[in-house]
Amino acid sequence: MGYKTRSRQIHLDFHTSPLIEGIGKDFNKEEFGEVLEKARVNSITCFARCHHGYLYYDSKINKERVHPHLANKNLLKEQIEACHERGIKAPIYLPVQWDKFTYDEHPEWVSKDIDGNIIKGEGGKPGFYEFLCVNNEYRTFLKNHVREILEIFPECDGLFFDIVMVVPCACENCKKSMEDLGIDYTIKGERLKFSEKMLTEFKREMSQFVKEINQNVTIFYNGSHISPQLKDGLDNYSHIEIESLPSGGWGYMHFPTTVRYARNLGKDCLGMTGKFHTYWGDFHSFKNLAALQYECFHMLAQNTKCSIGDQLDPNGKISKEVYDLIGKVYSEVEKKEPWCEDAKAVCEIGVFTPEEFIDYKSERPFGLKPSITGVTRMLQEASLQFDIIDSSMDFNKYKLLVLPEERVIVNDEFSCKIEKFIQNGGKIIAVYEGGLNEEKTEFNIPSLKVKYEGKGEFTPTFIIPEGKLAKDLYNTEYVMYEDSSKVSVEEGGEVLCNSIEPYFNRTPEHFCSHQHAPSSGKIYGPAIIKGDNAIYIAHKIFSQYHNYGSVWCKKLFINSIDTLLENRLVNHNGPSTIISTLNEQENENRYVLHLLHYIPERRCQRIDVIEDVIPLYNLEVKMNLEKSPKSVTLVPQNEEVKFNIVDGTLEFTVNKVDGHQMVEINY
C-alpha cells in the first residue's frame, strides 16, 4: 500500500480575518506541544496560508500576504518545532481555489460561468468563496509559494492542498484551451469534463514539482469527497483523506458510503470529522462525546485512521478544554489500534457505485446518489459485509454483486466480466435500470432473463410479496412510491413477485383522496424476476428507502439476498441500529469483528445528534468464516469468550456492547 498515515490526527483550521488584531499573540510553543501530547495526538495539519489569503510564517517573497496583525511571525515554525520535538508530525495546509487576497489582487484569475458570472461556493454567502482557476498564472504563484514553504521548512512532513474541485469554468483561459481542443465550451457538461482533466494535469504538475524539491513530503488534494473521478490522478496522492463532518452537511451516511469505495483504491485512508457541534469555523462549540466516539470508532471499524478538525483561536492559544474532549476519544483509539493496523475488510457483497457513470447533462452530476445511500443503509442495518466498487475492480472476492438503480451502465466489456463472475458461481441483483446497455435500450446481462420495455407508466405501483421474498411481510399490496421499469420475463426466468397498477396516476382530472390512488388489483407486469444466479427488481427500492425509509423495501431486498446467498458472514439477534464490520489481520492470524451501537437522532431542525450511549446485552452472534477459529476474545479488555462451532458456524455471546466492542477471533 505504500505510505502509512498517522492514526490520531488533528486538522487545525486557522482562517483568520484581517479585522482581528493580535494574531498568535498568546501562542505558547511548550503549551501547544504539551496539550497535543496529552491528548494523544500524533499528527496535526497547521496553516501556512488560509482562505482569507494570509500567511502565518515570515515570507520573503510574499511579505504583503503575511497577516497584517500577525504578532508572532514564527507561528507556523514554532508549531512545527513543538510537534517534532514530541514525535508529532505536522503537515502544512494551503488552499488552492479559495483565497480572498488573491481574488482581490487578481480578479482575472477567478472562475466564471458561461454568462460571465463569478462561480462561488457555499451558496454564495459572504466570505472567501470565489473559485479561483488554476489554468492561468495563478499556478505559477502557487508553485513559488510551495517552493518557499519547502525551503523555509525543509523538515516539512506533508502538504494539504485544500479546495481542489471541478467547476464548469468559462474564464477566458479555459475557453481558449477548450477551443484549441475542439471542445464546445457553451455546453456545461463539456466544461466539467475539461475541468476534470485540467485539474488532474494540475495535480500531476504540482506533485512532480514538490517531489523534485523534497521526495519525502506527503501530498493530498482535498475536494471534500472521494469518488472514481480521482482514479486517473491517484498517483499524485500519497494517501486519501475523507472529509466528512456529519453535522456539517455531509450527514451520517456520507462516510460509511464513501469509505467503502475509498478503501479499495490502494492508498492508506484517513477519516476526517470535527470537534465542532456543526461545521468548520464553529468557534467555542463542542461535539457531544458520544458522537465523537462513534465517528472515530467507526473510522477504525472501516480500516481508516482518524482525524478531528479544530480551529485555533485568532490569539493562537490552544484550547485545553477542546483537547480534553479529543483526548478522551484518542486515548481509547490508541488502545484499539493494535487490532486495526494493516486490517483488511472481509466482504461478501460488492455494490457498484453510480458515480462511475457520470451524467454530465444532469443538474448535479457529482456526489452520492440516493440509490447508493439507500443500499448502504439497507446492507449496514442488516449487518451484511460489503464494499462499494467500480467496474475495473476485482469481482472474485465477492459472492454477490449489486447493480443499483441509478446509472450503472453495462457495456460489453463490463457484461463479459459479470457473466464470467456468474459462471464461476457468483450471484447478482440488479435494480430498476441498473444493468442497461449504454443506449439504455436493453439489459446487457443475459443471466438476468429480463426484457426491458421502458419506463413504467404508473407511479406509484404496488408489490405483493410472495414465497421466500414474503418473509416477515404480509401477502398483500405494498406501495412503491418511486418509479419502476416496465419489463417482461425471458425464457428461463421466473417471476417471483408482480407489480400491481393503481386505478390511475394522479392528475387534475384523475385523483383519489390526499395522495395516490389505491391498487386496482390488475397486474401491470413482473416486479421481481429470478434468472440464472440473478434477481432483478423493477422498482427503485434504494431511492425509496433513502427518501421514505420504507421497511418493506429493505425486507424485499434482504430476502432476495438470502434467496441467493446460503450463509452470511455475520448474523446477530440485535437491533438494526447495530453496525458490524468484519476485518482480517493476516499477519496476526485473526479476524476482528467490530460492533458499534450509537443512534443518531434528529432532535433539532438542522442536524442529527448523538448524546447517549445505549448499551446492548447478551448479543448472540453467528459467523461463517473461511478459517477455523481457535479462540474468541473481547478486546482491548482481553476477556475470553466461550464459543461453539455448530455445523461449521461459529456461535458466541457478547455480554455487553457499550458503544463499541471489538471481538478478536484467532485462527
PEMOZI-V681197 format. One record per pair of residues at least 4 apart in sequence whose C-alpha atoms are under 8 Angstrom apart, sorted by the first residue. I is the first residue (numbers start at 1). J is the second residue. Records with the same first field share a line. If there is no record, write none. Layout:
# PEMOZI-V681197
I = J + J
This chain:
# PEMOZI-V681197
1 = 266 + 267 + 268
2 = 267 + 268
3 = 238 + 239 + 267 + 268
4 = 239 + 268
5 = 239 + 268 + 269 + 270 + 305
6 = 42 + 43 + 305
7 = 42 + 43 + 270 + 305 + 306 + 307
8 = 40 + 41 + 42 + 43 + 305 + 306 + 307 + 330 + 333 + 334
9 = 41 + 42 + 43 + 44 + 45 + 306 + 307 + 308
10 = 41 + 43 + 44 + 45 + 307 + 308 + 309 + 310
11 = 44 + 45 + 46 + 307 + 308 + 309 + 310
12 = 44 + 45 + 46 + 47 + 309 + 310 + 311 + 312
13 = 46 + 47 + 280 + 281 + 309 + 310 + 311 + 312
14 = 46 + 47 + 50 + 311 + 312 + 313 + 314
15 = 50 + 51 + 52
16 = 20 + 50 + 52 + 54 + 314
17 = 52
18 = 52 + 67 + 68 + 69
20 = 69 + 314
21 = 69 + 70
22 = 69 + 70 + 71 + 314 + 315
23 = 67 + 69 + 70 + 71 + 72 + 314 + 315 + 316
24 = 70 + 71 + 72 + 75 + 314 + 315 + 316 + 317
25 = 70 + 71 + 72 + 315 + 316
26 = 315 + 316 + 317
27 = 32 + 75 + 315 + 316 + 317 + 318
28 = 32 + 316 + 317
29 = 33 + 78 + 79 + 82
30 = 34 + 82
31 = 35 + 318
32 = 36 + 79 + 82 + 317 + 318
33 = 37 + 79 + 82 + 83 + 86
34 = 38
35 = 39 + 318 + 320 + 323
36 = 40 + 41 + 42 + 323
37 = 41 + 42 + 86
38 = 327
39 = 323 + 324 + 326 + 327 + 328 + 330 + 331
40 = 327 + 330 + 331 + 334
41 = 88 + 327 + 330
42 = 87 + 88 + 89
43 = 83 + 88 + 89 + 90 + 91
44 = 88 + 89 + 90 + 91
45 = 90 + 91 + 92 + 93 + 160
46 = 76 + 79 + 80 + 90 + 91 + 92 + 93
47 = 55 + 56 + 76 + 92 + 93 + 94
48 = 55 + 56 + 57 + 76 + 92 + 93 + 94 + 149
49 = 53 + 54 + 55 + 56 + 93 + 94 + 95
50 = 54 + 55 + 93 + 94 + 95 + 99
51 = 95 + 98 + 99 + 100 + 128
52 = 99 + 100 + 101 + 128
53 = 65 + 99 + 100 + 101 + 102
54 = 65 + 66 + 67 + 101
55 = 59 + 65 + 66 + 67
56 = 66 + 67 + 70 + 73 + 74 + 75 + 76
57 = 66 + 73 + 74 + 75 + 76 + 77
58 = 63 + 66 + 73 + 74
59 = 63 + 66 + 148
61 = 148
62 = 66
65 = 101
66 = 70
74 = 78
75 = 79
76 = 80
77 = 81 + 153
78 = 82
79 = 83 + 90
80 = 84 + 89 + 90
81 = 85
82 = 86
83 = 87 + 88 + 89 + 90
84 = 88 + 89 + 90
89 = 157
90 = 156 + 157 + 158
91 = 156 + 157 + 158 + 159 + 160 + 218
92 = 156 + 157 + 158 + 159 + 160
93 = 159 + 160 + 161 + 162
94 = 159 + 160 + 161 + 162
95 = 99 + 161 + 162 + 163
96 = 132 + 142 + 161 + 162 + 163 + 164
97 = 130 + 131 + 132 + 133 + 134 + 162 + 163 + 164 + 165
98 = 128 + 129 + 130 + 131 + 132 + 163
99 = 103 + 128 + 129 + 130 + 132
100 = 104 + 127 + 128 + 129 + 130
101 = 105
102 = 106 + 107
103 = 107 + 109 + 110 + 130 + 132
106 = 110
109 = 132 + 133 + 134 + 136 + 137 + 138
110 = 118 + 119 + 130 + 131 + 132 + 133 + 171
111 = 118 + 119 + 130 + 131 + 132 + 133 + 167 + 169 + 170 + 171
112 = 116 + 117 + 118 + 119 + 168 + 169 + 170 + 171
113 = 117 + 118 + 119 + 168 + 169 + 170 + 171
114 = 169 + 170 + 186
116 = 170 + 171
118 = 130 + 131
119 = 130 + 131 + 167 + 169
120 = 124 + 129 + 130 + 131
121 = 125 + 129 + 130 + 131
122 = 129
124 = 129
125 = 129
133 = 138 + 169
134 = 138 + 139 + 199 + 202
135 = 139 + 173 + 174 + 198
136 = 140 + 173
137 = 141
138 = 142
139 = 143
140 = 144
141 = 145
142 = 146
143 = 147 + 206 + 209
144 = 148
145 = 149
146 = 150 + 210
147 = 151 + 210 + 213
148 = 152
149 = 153
150 = 154 + 155 + 156 + 213 + 214
154 = 214
156 = 217
157 = 216 + 217 + 218
158 = 216 + 217 + 218 + 219
159 = 217 + 218 + 219 + 220
160 = 219 + 220 + 221 + 222
161 = 219 + 220 + 221 + 222
162 = 221 + 222 + 223
163 = 221 + 222 + 223 + 224
164 = 199 + 221 + 222 + 223
165 = 199 + 222 + 223
166 = 192 + 195 + 196 + 199
167 = 191 + 192 + 195
168 = 188 + 189 + 191 + 192 + 195
169 = 174 + 191 + 192 + 195
170 = 174 + 175 + 185 + 191
171 = 175
172 = 176
173 = 177
174 = 178
175 = 179 + 185
176 = 180
177 = 181
178 = 182 + 183 + 184 + 185 + 194
179 = 183 + 184 + 185
183 = 190
184 = 190
185 = 190 + 191
186 = 190 + 191
187 = 191
188 = 192 + 360 + 361
189 = 193 + 360 + 361
190 = 194 + 360
191 = 195
192 = 196 + 360
193 = 197 + 360
194 = 198
195 = 199
196 = 200 + 229
197 = 201
198 = 202
199 = 203
200 = 204 + 232 + 233
201 = 205 + 233
202 = 206
203 = 207 + 221 + 233 + 236
204 = 208 + 233 + 236
205 = 209
206 = 210
207 = 211 + 219 + 236
208 = 212
209 = 213
210 = 214 + 215 + 217
211 = 215 + 216 + 217
218 = 237 + 238 + 239
219 = 236 + 237 + 238 + 239
220 = 236 + 237 + 238 + 239 + 240 + 241
221 = 237
222 = 241 + 243
224 = 242 + 243 + 244
225 = 242 + 243 + 244 + 258 + 367
226 = 230 + 242 + 258 + 262
227 = 231 + 258 + 261 + 262 + 355 + 356 + 367
228 = 355 + 356 + 390
229 = 356
230 = 234
231 = 265
233 = 237
238 = 267
239 = 267 + 268 + 269 + 270
240 = 262 + 267 + 268 + 269 + 270
241 = 269 + 270 + 271 + 272
242 = 255 + 258 + 259 + 269 + 270 + 271 + 272
243 = 271 + 272 + 273
244 = 248 + 250 + 251 + 254 + 255 + 271 + 272 + 273
245 = 249 + 250 + 251 + 272 + 273 + 274 + 279
246 = 250 + 251 + 252 + 253 + 254 + 273 + 608
247 = 251 + 252 + 277 + 278 + 279 + 607 + 608 + 609
248 = 278 + 279 + 280
249 = 279
250 = 254 + 255
251 = 607 + 608
252 = 256 + 600 + 608
253 = 257 + 373 + 377
254 = 258 + 368 + 373
255 = 259 + 271
256 = 260 + 302 + 376
257 = 261 + 372 + 373 + 376 + 388
258 = 262
259 = 263 + 302
260 = 264 + 302 + 386 + 387 + 388 + 389
261 = 265 + 387 + 388 + 389
262 = 269
263 = 267 + 268 + 269 + 303 + 304
264 = 389
268 = 304
269 = 303 + 304 + 305
270 = 299 + 304 + 305 + 306 + 307
271 = 296 + 299 + 304 + 305 + 306 + 307
272 = 306 + 307 + 308 + 309
273 = 295 + 296 + 307 + 308 + 309
274 = 279 + 280 + 287 + 307 + 308 + 309 + 310
275 = 285 + 286 + 287 + 292 + 308 + 309 + 310 + 322 + 326
276 = 280 + 282 + 283 + 285 + 286 + 287 + 309 + 310
277 = 282 + 285 + 286 + 287 + 288
278 = 282 + 287 + 607
280 = 309 + 310 + 311
281 = 311
283 = 311 + 313
286 = 322
287 = 291 + 292
288 = 292 + 609 + 610 + 611
289 = 293 + 325 + 329 + 611
290 = 294 + 598 + 610 + 611 + 612 + 613
291 = 295 + 598 + 609 + 610 + 611
292 = 296 + 329
293 = 297 + 329
294 = 298 + 596 + 598 + 659 + 660
295 = 299
296 = 300 + 306 + 307 + 329 + 333
297 = 301 + 333 + 596 + 660
298 = 302 + 596
299 = 303 + 304 + 305 + 306
300 = 304 + 305 + 306 + 337 + 340
301 = 340 + 581 + 583 + 594
302 = 345 + 581
303 = 340 + 343 + 344 + 345
308 = 326
312 = 316 + 317 + 318 + 319
313 = 317 + 318
319 = 323
320 = 324
321 = 325
322 = 326
323 = 327
324 = 328
325 = 329
326 = 330
327 = 331
328 = 332
329 = 333
330 = 334
331 = 335
332 = 336
333 = 337
335 = 636
336 = 340 + 635 + 636
337 = 341
339 = 343 + 585 + 592 + 664
340 = 585
341 = 585
342 = 585
343 = 583 + 584 + 585 + 586
344 = 583 + 584 + 585
345 = 581 + 582 + 583 + 584
346 = 385 + 386 + 582 + 583 + 584
347 = 385 + 386 + 387 + 397 + 398 + 569 + 582
348 = 384 + 385 + 386 + 397 + 398 + 399 + 400 + 568 + 569
349 = 384 + 385 + 386 + 387 + 398 + 399 + 400 + 401 + 402
350 = 386 + 387 + 388 + 389 + 395 + 398 + 400 + 401 + 402
351 = 386 + 387 + 388 + 389 + 401 + 402 + 403 + 404
352 = 388 + 389 + 390 + 391 + 401 + 402 + 403 + 404 + 408
353 = 372 + 388 + 389 + 390 + 404 + 408
354 = 358 + 369 + 372 + 404 + 406 + 407 + 408
355 = 366 + 367 + 368 + 369
356 = 390 + 408
357 = 407 + 408 + 409
358 = 365 + 366 + 407
359 = 365 + 407
360 = 365
361 = 365
368 = 372 + 373
369 = 373 + 406
370 = 374 + 542 + 543 + 546 + 547
371 = 375 + 404 + 405 + 406 + 540 + 541 + 542 + 543 + 546
372 = 376 + 404 + 542
373 = 377 + 542 + 546
374 = 378 + 542 + 543 + 544 + 545 + 546
375 = 379 + 404 + 542
376 = 380
377 = 381 + 546
378 = 382 + 545 + 554 + 558
379 = 383 + 384 + 385 + 386 + 558
380 = 384 + 385 + 579 + 580
381 = 576 + 577 + 578 + 579
382 = 558 + 576
383 = 570 + 571 + 576 + 578 + 579 + 580 + 581
384 = 568 + 569 + 570 + 580
385 = 569 + 570 + 580 + 581 + 582
389 = 393
391 = 414
395 = 401 + 421
396 = 421
398 = 426
399 = 425 + 426 + 427 + 565
400 = 426 + 427 + 428 + 429 + 565
401 = 426 + 427 + 428 + 429
402 = 428 + 429 + 430
403 = 408 + 428 + 429 + 430 + 431 + 434 + 435
404 = 408 + 430 + 431 + 432 + 433 + 434 + 542
405 = 430 + 431 + 432 + 433 + 434 + 540 + 542
406 = 432 + 433 + 434
407 = 433 + 434
408 = 433 + 434 + 435 + 436
409 = 434 + 435 + 436 + 437 + 438
410 = 414 + 415 + 435 + 436 + 437 + 438 + 444 + 445
411 = 415 + 437 + 438 + 444
412 = 416 + 444
413 = 417
414 = 418
415 = 419 + 444 + 445
416 = 420
417 = 421
418 = 422 + 445
419 = 423 + 445 + 446 + 447
420 = 424
421 = 425 + 426 + 427
422 = 426 + 427 + 428 + 447 + 533
425 = 533
426 = 533
427 = 533 + 534 + 564 + 565
428 = 533 + 534 + 535
429 = 534 + 535 + 536 + 537 + 561
430 = 434 + 435 + 534 + 535 + 536 + 537
431 = 435 + 536 + 537 + 538 + 539 + 540 + 541
432 = 484 + 485 + 536 + 537 + 538 + 539 + 540
433 = 440 + 485 + 538
435 = 443 + 444 + 445
436 = 440 + 441 + 442 + 443 + 444 + 445
437 = 441 + 442 + 443 + 444
441 = 452 + 453 + 454
442 = 451 + 452 + 453
443 = 448 + 450 + 451 + 452
446 = 450
447 = 531 + 532 + 533 + 534
448 = 493 + 529 + 530 + 531 + 532 + 534 + 535 + 536
449 = 489 + 490 + 491 + 492 + 493 + 529 + 530 + 531 + 532
450 = 487 + 488 + 489 + 490 + 493 + 529 + 531 + 536
451 = 487 + 488 + 489 + 490
452 = 485 + 486 + 487 + 488
453 = 485 + 486 + 487 + 488
454 = 485 + 486 + 487
455 = 483 + 484 + 485 + 486
456 = 483 + 484 + 485 + 486
457 = 486
458 = 483 + 484 + 501 + 502 + 504 + 505
459 = 480 + 481 + 482 + 483 + 484 + 505
460 = 479 + 480 + 481 + 482 + 483 + 502 + 505 + 516
461 = 479 + 480 + 481 + 484 + 499 + 500 + 501 + 502 + 519
462 = 477 + 478 + 479 + 480 + 499 + 500 + 501 + 502 + 519
463 = 476 + 477 + 478 + 479 + 480 + 497 + 498 + 499 + 500 + 527
464 = 475 + 476 + 477 + 478 + 497 + 498 + 499 + 500
465 = 469 + 470 + 473 + 474 + 475 + 476 + 477 + 497 + 556
466 = 470 + 475 + 496 + 497
467 = 471 + 496
468 = 559 + 560 + 563
469 = 496 + 555 + 556 + 559 + 560 + 563
470 = 474 + 475 + 556 + 559
471 = 555 + 559
472 = 555
473 = 552 + 555
477 = 500 + 519
478 = 552
480 = 539 + 541 + 544
481 = 544
482 = 539 + 540 + 541 + 543 + 544
483 = 539 + 540
484 = 538 + 539 + 540
485 = 538 + 539
486 = 525 + 526 + 538
487 = 525 + 526 + 538
488 = 525 + 526
489 = 493 + 494 + 495 + 526 + 529
492 = 531 + 532
493 = 529 + 530 + 531 + 532
494 = 529 + 530 + 531
495 = 526 + 527 + 528 + 529 + 530
496 = 526 + 527 + 528 + 529 + 530
497 = 526 + 527 + 528 + 529
498 = 523 + 524 + 525 + 526 + 527 + 528
499 = 523 + 524 + 525 + 526 + 527
500 = 519 + 520 + 521 + 522 + 523 + 524 + 525
501 = 519 + 520 + 521 + 522 + 523 + 524
502 = 517 + 518 + 519 + 520 + 521 + 522
503 = 517 + 518 + 519 + 520
504 = 510 + 511 + 517
505 = 510 + 511 + 516 + 517
506 = 510 + 511 + 512 + 515 + 516 + 517
507 = 511
511 = 516 + 517
512 = 516 + 517
513 = 517
526 = 538
527 = 537 + 538 + 539
528 = 535 + 536 + 537 + 538
529 = 535 + 536 + 537
530 = 534 + 535 + 536
531 = 535 + 536
533 = 564
534 = 564
535 = 560
540 = 544
541 = 545 + 553 + 554
542 = 546 + 553
543 = 547
544 = 548 + 549 + 550 + 553
545 = 549 + 550 + 551 + 553 + 554
550 = 554
551 = 555
552 = 556
553 = 557
554 = 558
555 = 559
556 = 560
557 = 561
558 = 562
559 = 563
560 = 564
561 = 565
562 = 566 + 567
567 = 624
568 = 623 + 624
569 = 623 + 624 + 625
570 = 582 + 621 + 622 + 623 + 624
571 = 621 + 622 + 623
572 = 619 + 620 + 621 + 622
573 = 619 + 620 + 621
574 = 578 + 616 + 619 + 620
577 = 597 + 598 + 599
578 = 595 + 596 + 597 + 598
579 = 594 + 595 + 596 + 597
580 = 593 + 594 + 595 + 596
581 = 593 + 594 + 595
582 = 591 + 592 + 593 + 594
583 = 591 + 592 + 593
584 = 589 + 590 + 591 + 592
585 = 589 + 590 + 591 + 592
586 = 590 + 591
589 = 666 + 667
590 = 664 + 665 + 666 + 667
591 = 664 + 665 + 666 + 667
592 = 662 + 663 + 664 + 665
593 = 662 + 663 + 664 + 665
594 = 660 + 661 + 662 + 663
595 = 657 + 659 + 660 + 661 + 662
596 = 657 + 659 + 660 + 661
597 = 613 + 614 + 615 + 616 + 657 + 658 + 659 + 660
598 = 610 + 612 + 613 + 614 + 659
599 = 610 + 613
600 = 608 + 609 + 610
601 = 608 + 609 + 610
602 = 606 + 607 + 608 + 609
603 = 607 + 608 + 609
604 = 608
613 = 658 + 659
614 = 658 + 659
615 = 656 + 657 + 658 + 659
616 = 656 + 657 + 658
617 = 654 + 655 + 656 + 657
618 = 653 + 654 + 655 + 656
619 = 653 + 654 + 655 + 656 + 657
620 = 651 + 652 + 653 + 654
621 = 651 + 652 + 653 + 654
622 = 649 + 650 + 651 + 652
623 = 649 + 650 + 651
624 = 648 + 649 + 650
625 = 649 + 650
627 = 667
628 = 667
629 = 650 + 665 + 666 + 667
630 = 665 + 666 + 667
631 = 640 + 641 + 643 + 664 + 665 + 666 + 667
632 = 640 + 641 + 642 + 643 + 663 + 664 + 665 + 666
633 = 638 + 639 + 640 + 641 + 663 + 664 + 665
634 = 638 + 639 + 640 + 641 + 661 + 662 + 663 + 664
635 = 639 + 661 + 662 + 663 + 664
636 = 662
641 = 652 + 653 + 654
642 = 652 + 653
643 = 650 + 651 + 652 + 653
644 = 650 + 651 + 652
645 = 649 + 650 + 651
646 = 650 + 651
657 = 661
